[in-house]
Amino acid sequence: MNQDQIIGKNLLALRQKLGFTQEQVAAYLQINREEVSYYENGNRTAPTKILSKMANLYGVDEYDFYEEDFKLSSINLALAFRADNIKPTDLEQIAKFKKIVRNYLSMKSLLAHEPTRS
């Protein structure tokens, strides 16, 4: 499996696990639905900018897309937003919120491993 196929498999699995449609993701990314399909099928290389926006929306780190054995069970679905008629502006807000939460959790983890000062 090549890199584009690995990324595509992970993009598809995450989108489905979180309950988004290709149309919703495409509207959020401001691209057409067919491009989302191409990325998910591994037929095209997803640009870094697109992967960054998708990582924010899905609540994962960008490097997670490159994992051949990516475990969906590790995804925190507490941050999953499921709704009918969700708008691209709603997805933008969701992505911003998830990015804040991911950054907070990263900082918390780093501080927990920081040596104590005397």
Backbone as CSV, one residue per row, in Angstrom:
resi,resn,N_x,N_y,N_z,CA_x,CA_y,CA_z,C_x,C_y,C_z
1,MET,0.855,-1.173,0.000,0.000,0.000,0.000,0.902,1.237,0.000
2,ASN,0.644,2.173,-0.924,1.473,3.380,-0.963,0.958,4.424,0.033
3,GLN,1.712,5.490,0.190,1.399,6.520,1.189,0.032,7.156,0.962
4,ASP,-0.304,7.462,-0.281,-1.605,8.077,-0.568,-2.750,7.136,-0.195
5,GLN,-2.559,5.839,-0.394,-3.590,4.860,-0.041,-3.740,4.735,1.474
6,ILE,-2.623,4.782,2.193,-2.666,4.732,3.665,-3.404,5.950,4.202
7,ILE,-3.025,7.124,3.706,-3.682,8.359,4.138,-5.166,8.296,3.796
8,GLY,-5.481,7.869,2.585,-6.872,7.787,2.153,-7.699,6.863,3.024
9,LYS,-7.147,5.709,3.353,-7.848,4.740,4.207,-8.153,5.369,5.561
10,ASN,-7.186,6.111,6.118,-7.388,6.749,7.422,-8.381,7.905,7.332
11,LEU,-8.311,8.678,6.263,-9.275,9.779,6.081,-10.698,9.242,6.005
12,LEU,-10.882,8.201,5.226,-12.207,7.598,5.072,-12.714,7.044,6.402
13,ALA,-11.868,6.299,7.095,-12.280,5.691,8.358,-12.656,6.745,9.397
14,LEU,-11.867,7.805,9.480,-12.160,8.871,10.444,-13.460,9.587,10.093
15,ARG,-13.615,9.929,8.826,-14.829,10.642,8.418,-16.063,9.812,8.747
16,GLN,-16.010,8.528,8.425,-17.160,7.669,8.689,-17.390,7.493,10.186
17,LYS,-16.328,7.321,10.953,-16.469,7.130,12.399,-17.108,8.358,13.045
18,LEU,-16.781,9.531,12.537,-17.311,10.765,13.105,-18.661,11.159,12.511
19,GLY,-19.109,10.439,11.499,-20.452,10.658,10.961,-20.582,11.804,9.985
20,PHE,-19.478,12.231,9.379,-19.544,13.298,8.379,-19.724,12.686,6.993
21,THR,-20.390,13.428,6.116,-20.503,13.013,4.720,-19.366,13.652,3.927
22,GLN,-19.111,13.110,2.756,-18.104,13.723,1.881,-18.522,15.141,1.506
23,GLU,-19.813,15.354,1.336,-20.305,16.687,0.978,-20.011,17.692,2.090
24,GLN,-20.219,17.285,3.337,-19.952,18.184,4.460,-18.468,18.519,4.554
25,VAL,-17.632,17.510,4.422,-16.188,17.724,4.508,-15.721,18.601,3.340
26,ALA,-16.242,18.340,2.157,-15.877,19.135,0.981,-16.261,20.604,1.166
27,ALA,-17.461,20.844,1.680,-17.904,22.229,1.901,-17.004,22.911,2.928
28,TYR,-16.633,22.199,3.990,-15.731,22.745,5.008,-14.370,23.077,4.399
29,LEU,-13.873,22.194,3.533,-12.553,22.391,2.922,-12.596,23.350,1.734
30,GLN,-13.790,23.689,1.287,-14.012,24.553,0.130,-13.434,23.925,-1.141
31,ILE,-13.724,22.632,-1.287,-13.357,21.893,-2.491,-14.597,21.107,-2.921
32,ASN,-14.517,20.435,-4.065,-15.689,19.653,-4.467,-15.624,18.250,-3.862
33,ARG,-16.776,17.607,-3.784,-16.891,16.298,-3.164,-16.000,15.262,-3.840
34,GLU,-15.841,15.380,-5.142,-15.020,14.419,-5.874,-13.577,14.432,-5.374
35,GLU,-13.060,15.615,-5.024,-11.689,15.694,-4.500,-11.557,14.936,-3.185
36,VAL,-12.560,15.062,-2.319,-12.548,14.304,-1.062,-12.503,12.820,-1.383
37,SER,-13.293,12.387,-2.338,-13.311,10.978,-2.746,-11.945,10.542,-3.269
38,TYR,-11.319,11.370,-4.094,-9.990,11.036,-4.626,-8.975,10.856,-3.493
39,TYR,-9.015,11.745,-2.501,-8.083,11.649,-1.376,-8.360,10.386,-0.567
40,GLU,-9.627,10.093,-0.314,-9.989,8.921,0.482,-9.679,7.604,-0.236
41,ASN,-9.734,7.616,-1.546,-9.418,6.413,-2.320,-7.921,6.276,-2.588
42,GLY,-7.147,7.294,-2.216,-5.712,7.264,-2.459,-5.336,7.521,-3.901
43,ASN,-6.277,8.066,-4.681,-6.017,8.343,-6.090,-5.290,9.663,-6.320
44,ARG,-5.291,10.523,-5.306,-4.579,11.806,-5.380,-3.897,12.069,-4.054
45,THR,-2.801,12.800,-4.136,-2.098,13.202,-2.922,-2.803,14.412,-2.325
46,ALA,-3.193,14.299,-1.074,-3.855,15.420,-0.390,-2.802,16.457,-0.014
47,PRO,-3.027,17.716,-0.387,-2.085,18.769,-0.014,-1.998,18.933,1.508
48,THR,-0.869,19.392,1.968,-0.641,19.587,3.399,-1.708,20.473,4.018
49,LYS,-2.103,21.524,3.321,-3.125,22.432,3.836,-4.448,21.693,4.084
50,ILE,-4.802,20.814,3.166,-6.031,20.021,3.301,-5.901,19.064,4.484
51,LEU,-4.769,18.383,4.599,-4.564,17.445,5.704,-4.608,18.165,7.049
52,SER,-4.069,19.357,7.097,-4.080,20.135,8.335,-5.511,20.477,8.744
53,LYS,-6.308,20.920,7.788,-7.702,21.262,8.088,-8.500,20.018,8.485
54,MET,-8.231,18.893,7.821,-8.936,17.657,8.157,-8.524,17.174,9.552
55,ALA,-7.261,17.313,9.891,-6.800,16.913,11.225,-7.524,17.716,12.298
56,ASN,-7.685,18.998,12.068,-8.410,19.834,13.027,-9.866,19.393,13.139
57,LEU,-10.495,19.122,12.013,-11.896,18.711,12.019,-12.085,17.357,12.694
58,TYR,-11.163,16.435,12.440,-11.291,15.078,12.976,-10.704,14.943,14.383
59,GLY,-10.016,15.976,14.855,-9.477,15.942,16.210,-8.275,15.036,16.374
60,VAL,-7.457,14.921,15.330,-6.257,14.088,15.375,-5.056,14.933,14.968
61,ASP,-3.870,14.380,15.162,-2.658,15.029,14.664,-2.453,14.629,13.209
62,GLU,-1.851,15.495,12.431,-1.645,15.205,11.011,-0.852,13.930,10.791
63,TYR,0.126,13.666,11.636,0.944,12.464,11.437,0.125,11.185,11.603
64,ASP,-1.037,11.261,12.266,-1.889,10.082,12.403,-2.371,9.569,11.046
65,PHE,-2.508,10.452,10.074,-2.966,10.042,8.751,-1.974,9.095,8.072
66,TYR,-0.712,9.165,8.459,0.346,8.385,7.821,0.539,7.003,8.465
67,GLU,-0.179,6.718,9.539,-0.029,5.461,10.268,-0.697,4.322,9.519
68,GLU,0.069,3.301,9.198,-0.491,2.160,8.475,-1.453,1.362,9.353
69,ASP,-1.163,1.285,10.645,-2.020,0.558,11.577,-2.718,1.513,12.538
70,PHE,-3.296,2.534,11.992,-3.974,3.553,12.790,-5.164,2.935,13.507
71,LYS,-5.219,3.109,14.809,-6.291,2.521,15.617,-7.381,3.557,15.865
72,LEU,-8.519,3.357,15.236,-9.643,4.281,15.420,-10.167,4.246,16.843
73,SER,-9.932,3.155,17.535,-10.442,3.054,18.899,-9.817,4.090,19.813
74,SER,-8.674,4.644,19.409,-8.008,5.639,20.244,-8.587,7.042,20.058
75,ILE,-9.456,7.212,19.074,-10.041,8.520,18.809,-11.051,8.843,19.900
76,ASN,-10.924,10.021,20.456,-11.809,10.445,21.535,-13.118,10.937,20.928
77,LEU,-14.132,10.090,20.961,-15.413,10.470,20.377,-16.206,11.411,21.260
78,ALA,-15.644,11.771,22.405,-16.284,12.808,23.208,-16.296,14.116,22.435
79,LEU,-15.384,14.246,21.471,-15.330,15.448,20.659,-16.092,15.292,19.348
80,ALA,-16.830,14.217,19.191,-17.583,13.991,17.964,-18.861,14.826,17.995
81,PHE,-19.138,15.456,16.899,-20.339,16.255,16.751,-21.160,15.639,15.640
82,ARG,-22.312,15.119,15.986,-23.181,14.527,14.986,-24.445,15.372,14.897
83,ALA,-24.762,15.792,13.697,-25.953,16.596,13.508,-26.359,16.545,12.046
84,ASP,-27.641,16.594,11.828,-28.137,16.727,10.467,-28.045,18.198,10.094
85,ASN,-27.937,18.460,8.834,-27.915,19.835,8.309,-26.786,20.676,8.889
86,ILE,-25.650,20.075,9.120,-24.510,20.819,9.642,-23.922,21.661,8.506
87,LYS,-23.568,22.876,8.812,-23.092,23.819,7.808,-21.568,23.894,7.836
88,PRO,-20.947,24.322,6.731,-19.493,24.473,6.718,-18.986,25.409,7.817
89,THR,-19.759,26.444,8.132,-19.337,27.352,9.212,-19.369,26.639,10.561
90,ASP,-20.317,25.722,10.732,-20.359,24.911,11.950,-19.119,24.029,12.031
91,LEU,-18.760,23.426,10.897,-17.576,22.562,10.878,-16.311,23.364,11.177
92,GLU,-16.263,24.586,10.707,-15.110,25.455,10.994,-14.984,25.684,12.500
93,GLN,-16.089,25.944,13.159,-16.083,26.152,14.606,-15.712,24.870,15.358
94,ILE,-16.233,23.745,14.894,-15.901,22.457,15.499,-14.407,22.194,15.379
95,ALA,-13.854,22.441,14.197,-12.421,22.216,13.980,-11.575,23.108,14.880
96,LYS,-11.973,24.363,15.028,-11.232,25.275,15.904,-11.280,24.795,17.349
97,PHE,-12.444,24.344,17.782,-12.596,23.834,19.147,-11.718,22.607,19.367
98,LYS,-11.747,21.670,18.421,-10.944,20.457,18.554,-9.458,20.773,18.573
99,LYS,-9.052,21.770,17.797,-7.641,22.166,17.789,-7.237,22.708,19.162
100,ILE,-8.084,23.507,19.763,-7.814,24.046,21.103,-7.690,22.913,22.111
101,VAL,-8.613,21.964,22.042,-8.586,20.831,22.976,-7.319,20.012,22.781
102,ARG,-6.957,19.729,21.517,-5.729,18.960,21.251,-4.510,19.689,21.785
103,ASN,-4.437,20.985,21.578,-3.302,21.763,22.081,-3.256,21.749,23.602
104,TYR,-4.416,21.863,24.234,-4.478,21.813,25.697,-3.982,20.465,26.205
105,LEU,-4.453,19.384,25.599,-4.050,18.050,26.030,-2.554,17.824,25.822
106,SER,-2.015,18.359,24.732,-0.570,18.247,24.489,0.220,19.005,25.548
107,MET,-0.214,20.217,25.869,0.473,21.007,26.900,0.369,20.321,28.253
108,LYS,-0.790,19.794,28.573,-0.986,19.102,29.843,-0.054,17.894,29.947
109,SER,0.072,17.162,28.873,0.950,16.004,28.848,2.407,16.413,29.022
110,LEU,2.807,17.462,28.341,4.185,17.950,28.467,4.482,18.423,29.884
111,LEU,3.538,19.134,30.485,3.749,19.623,31.846,3.781,18.486,32.851
112,ALA,3.047,17.437,32.606,3.040,16.288,33.516,4.385,15.568,33.502
113,HIS,5.114,15.677,32.414,6.409,15.014,32.291,7.582,15.946,32.598
114,GLU,7.275,17.186,32.952,8.327,18.152,33.255,8.912,17.846,34.639
115,PRO,10.247,17.845,34.746,10.859,17.572,36.060,10.517,18.682,37.058
116,THR,10.347,18.296,38.304,10.029,19.292,39.343,11.269,20.118,39.641
117,ARG,11.030,21.367,39.991,12.145,22.286,40.280,12.274,22.452,41.773
118,SER,13.497,22.550,42.219,13.747,22.739,43.658,14.120,24.163,43.946
